[in-house]
């Protein structure tokens, strides 16, 4: 199978083959007959211009609450009562922090690859981004872990599962920090102009190489950019868009959007305490972490971007159009 940057599995003629999509051409001769990954951000992928003309759903931090996650996905009409994909060719983006705080780590990390496979079969996409809590777990920082006792057999078993060769860790180590769909770019905490100039493909490549070096306990000194992309200036922790004044945040945003040639940026991480999706800079910056998990606030929401460009916030009480 092919494993894309969204973590989705795509069938190949033989199940014996497995490849990261952006290296697929160099892996084996059968790749050309396989379904190609549609990712604008990688050189060897088929262009995704048509993805921007589809319905897009984005959901923020889920923090270990499977029930609330499924409730939000049902509310957005991408899964049914049994948690099966019914979104047809919808593009679903989850902006990171699926784990920690709540008890359902393994369930949620198993949910998204399954949905990715189901969506792929009918032309949809499921794109999961890394948040700082996924990276913390991959690096052994378990301060916020609050799992059910039956989730893992032992701490050693959990460490193996989250390693770069573990059945959950393998996928996490291949997930992106940032992703573009049409005129919208998604990240957990925002993309600074510095990284916008590097390009989304470089952002994701640096993150993967940095995490891989950590996993391999490489003796070589990590490249400065590998450290920076996973740190305070990188897309999982960047705070300028939430903590700076309107003028500073918006000037920074305009620069980043212009460099990437996109119209808007959608981010999670920063909790919106009123439980509503909010915006800055004329709705060019959208904050979608409303605390969906009952371990945080239990405020359910999803962002919807329609093919005609209309942007709406979806809540249990109904949807609200977000105007520029």
C-alpha positions in Angstrom: 0.0 0.0 0.0 1.0 3.6 -0.3 0.9 5.7 2.9 0.4 9.3 2.2 1.3 12.4 4.1 -2.3 12.4 5.4 -1.7 8.9 6.8 -4.2 7.4 4.4 -3.5 4.0 2.9 -4.0 3.6 -0.8 -4.1 0.1 -2.3 -1.4 -1.2 -4.6 -1.5 -4.2 -6.8 0.3 -6.1 -4.1 -0.1 -5.6 -0.3 3.6 -6.4 0.1 4.7 -3.0 -1.1 4.6 0.1 1.2 6.0 3.5 0.5 5.9 7.1 1.5 4.2 8.7 -1.4 6.7 11.4 -2.1 9.4 8.6 -2.6 7.0 6.3 -4.4 8.6 6.6 -7.8 11.9 5.4 -6.5 10.5 2.5 -4.6 9.2 0.0 -7.1 7.9 -0.4 -10.7 4.3 -1.0 -9.6 3.8 2.5 -8.3 2.7 4.0 -11.6 -0.4 1.7 -11.6 -1.4 2.6 -8.1 -3.7 5.4 -7.0 -1.5 8.5 -6.6 -1.6 10.7 -3.6 -3.1 14.1 -4.4 -0.9 16.5 -2.5 0.0 20.0 -3.7 2.9 20.1 -1.3 5.0 17.3 -2.7 6.8 17.3 -6.0 5.9 13.8 -7.1 2.2 14.0 -6.1 -0.6 14.6 -8.5 -1.8 18.2 -8.3 -4.8 18.8 -5.9 -6.3 21.9 -7.5 -9.6 20.2 -7.6 -9.5 19.6 -3.8 -10.0 23.3 -3.3 -13.3 23.0 -5.2 -14.7 20.5 -2.7 -16.4 20.9 0.6 -13.8 21.2 3.4 -14.4 20.4 7.0 -11.8 21.3 9.7 -11.9 20.3 13.3 -9.6 21.4 16.1 -8.1 19.8 19.2 -9.9 16.6 20.3 -7.8 15.7 23.3 -8.6 12.1 24.0 -12.4 12.2 23.8 -13.7 9.7 21.2 -17.4 10.3 21.9 -17.1 14.0 21.4 -14.9 13.6 18.3 -17.5 11.3 16.7 -20.3 13.7 17.7 -18.5 16.5 15.9 -17.9 14.5 12.8 -21.5 13.4 12.7 -22.6 17.0 13.1 -20.4 17.9 10.1 -22.0 15.0 8.1 -18.8 13.2 7.4 -19.5 10.0 9.5 -22.7 8.1 10.3 -24.1 6.8 13.6 -21.6 3.9 13.4 -18.6 6.2 12.8 -18.3 5.2 9.1 -17.3 7.7 6.5 -20.3 9.2 4.6 -18.6 12.5 3.5 -18.2 11.3 -0.1 -15.5 13.6 -1.6 -15.3 16.0 1.3 -11.8 16.9 2.6 -11.6 16.6 6.4 -8.7 18.3 8.1 -7.9 17.7 11.8 -5.4 20.3 13.1 -3.6 18.3 15.7 -3.7 17.5 19.5 -5.9 14.4 19.1 -4.3 12.9 22.2 -3.6 13.7 25.9 -6.0 15.2 28.6 -8.7 12.6 27.8 -8.8 8.8 28.1 -9.2 7.7 24.5 -5.7 8.0 23.0 -5.5 4.6 21.1 -9.1 4.8 19.9 -8.7 8.3 18.4 -5.3 7.5 16.8 -6.9 4.4 15.2 -10.0 6.4 14.1 -8.3 8.7 11.6 -6.4 6.1 9.5 -9.6 4.1 9.2 -11.5 7.2 8.1 -8.7 8.0 5.7 -9.0 4.6 4.0 -12.8 4.8 3.8 -12.7 8.4 2.4 -10.1 7.4 -0.2 -12.3 4.7 -1.6 -15.0 7.3 -2.5 -12.8 10.2 -3.5 -12.6 12.0 -0.1 -9.5 12.9 1.9 -8.7 12.8 5.6 -5.7 14.9 6.6 -4.4 14.8 10.1 -1.8 17.3 11.3 0.6 16.9 14.1 0.1 19.1 17.2 2.5 19.6 20.0 0.9 16.9 22.1 1.6 14.3 19.5 5.2 15.4 19.3 5.5 15.4 23.1 4.3 11.7 23.2 6.7 10.8 20.3 9.5 12.2 22.4 8.5 10.5 25.6 7.0 13.6 27.4 3.9 12.1 29.1 3.0 14.9 31.4 -0.5 15.3 30.0 -1.3 11.6 29.4 -4.6 10.6 31.1 -5.5 7.3 29.4 -7.7 4.4 30.4 -5.7 1.7 32.3 -6.6 -0.8 29.6 -5.3 1.3 26.7 -1.7 -0.1 26.9 -0.3 -3.2 28.6 2.6 -1.4 30.2 4.7 1.8 29.9 7.1 -0.3 27.8 4.4 -1.4 25.5 3.2 2.2 25.1 6.7 3.4 24.3 7.0 0.7 21.6 3.6 1.6 20.2 4.6 5.3 19.9 8.0 4.6 18.4 8.8 5.2 14.8 8.3 1.5 14.1 5.2 1.1 16.3 1.8 0.6 14.7 0.7 4.0 16.0 4.0 5.7 15.9 4.9 4.8 12.3 1.9 6.9 11.1 2.6 9.8 13.5 6.2 10.0 12.3 4.8 10.5 8.8 2.1 13.0 9.4 2.6 16.7 8.3 2.8 19.8 10.3 1.1 21.9 7.7 -1.1 21.3 4.7 -2.7 23.4 2.0 -6.1 22.7 0.4 -7.0 25.1 -2.4 -6.8 28.7 -1.0 -6.5 27.6 2.6 -3.5 26.6 4.6 -3.9 24.6 7.8 -1.5 24.2 10.8 -1.8 23.5 14.5 -0.6 26.9 15.7 0.2 28.9 12.6 2.9 29.4 10.0 5.3 32.3 10.5 6.6 34.1 7.4 10.0 32.6 7.9 8.6 29.1 7.4 6.1 30.2 4.7 9.1 31.3 2.7 10.6 27.8 3.1 7.4 26.2 1.7 5.1 23.6 3.1 7.0 20.7 1.7 10.2 21.9 3.4 8.3 22.4 6.7 7.1 18.8 6.7 10.4 17.4 5.5 12.3 19.2 8.3 9.8 18.0 10.9 10.1 14.4 9.8 13.9 14.4 9.6 14.0 16.1 13.1 11.7 13.5 14.6 13.4 10.6 12.9 16.8 11.8 14.2 15.4 11.8 17.7 13.8 8.4 17.3 17.1 6.9 16.0 19.0 8.7 18.8 21.3 10.0 16.1 24.7 11.1 17.3 25.0 13.7 14.6 24.2 17.2 15.5 20.6 18.1 14.4 20.3 20.8 11.8 19.3 24.1 13.4 16.1 24.2 11.3 15.2 20.7 12.4 15.1 21.9 16.0 13.4 25.2 15.2 10.6 23.7 13.2 9.6 21.6 16.2 10.1 24.5 18.7 8.5 27.8 19.6 8.7 29.3 16.1 7.4 26.3 14.4 3.8 25.5 13.3 2.9 23.5 16.4 3.8 26.2 19.0 3.9 29.6 17.2 2.1 32.1 19.4 2.4 35.4 17.5 -1.1 35.1 15.8 -2.8 34.7 19.2 -0.7 36.7 21.6 0.4 39.8 19.5 -1.6 42.9 19.0 -4.0 43.1 16.1 -1.7 45.2 13.9 1.4 43.0 14.6 -0.5 39.7 14.1 -2.2 40.8 11.0 0.9 42.3 9.3 2.6 39.0 10.0 -0.3 37.1 8.7 -0.5 39.1 5.5 3.1 38.4 4.8 2.8 34.7 5.4 -0.4 34.4 3.2 1.2 36.4 0.4 4.3 34.2 0.4 2.2 31.1 0.2 -0.3 32.6 -2.2 -3.4 31.6 -0.1 -6.4 33.4 1.2 -6.7 32.2 4.7 -5.0 30.3 7.6 -6.9 27.9 9.9 -5.3 26.9 13.2 -6.2 25.1 16.4 -4.3 25.0 19.7 -5.4 28.4 21.3 -8.6 27.6 23.3 -11.5 29.9 22.4 -13.0 30.2 25.8 -16.5 31.2 24.6 -16.8 27.9 22.7 -17.1 29.6 19.3 -14.9 29.6 16.3 -13.3 33.1 16.1 -11.3 35.1 13.6 -8.8 37.9 13.2 -7.6 40.0 10.4 -10.8 40.2 8.5 -11.5 36.4 8.9 -8.3 35.6 7.1 -7.1 33.9 10.3 -9.5 31.4 11.9 -9.2 29.8 15.3 -11.0 26.5 15.6 -10.1 25.0 19.0 -13.2 25.4 21.0 -12.4 22.7 23.5 -14.3 19.9 21.9 -13.1 17.3 24.4 -15.1 17.0 27.6 -11.7 17.0 29.4 -11.3 20.6 28.2 -14.6 22.4 27.7 -17.0 20.1 25.9 -17.8 22.8 23.3 -18.4 21.1 19.9 -17.7 22.9 16.6 -16.5 22.4 13.1 -15.4 24.8 10.4 -16.9 24.4 6.9 -15.5 25.9 3.7 -17.8 25.4 0.8 -16.8 25.2 -2.9 -18.2 28.7 -3.6 -15.9 30.1 -0.9 -18.5 30.5 1.8 -17.1 29.9 5.3 -19.3 28.6 8.1 -19.0 27.6 11.7 -21.0 24.5 12.6 -22.4 24.1 16.1 -25.0 21.7 17.7 -27.4 24.6 17.5 -26.8 25.2 13.8 -24.4 26.9 11.4 -23.2 30.5 11.3 -21.7 32.2 8.2 -18.3 33.9 8.8 -18.1 37.0 6.8 -14.9 38.8 5.7 
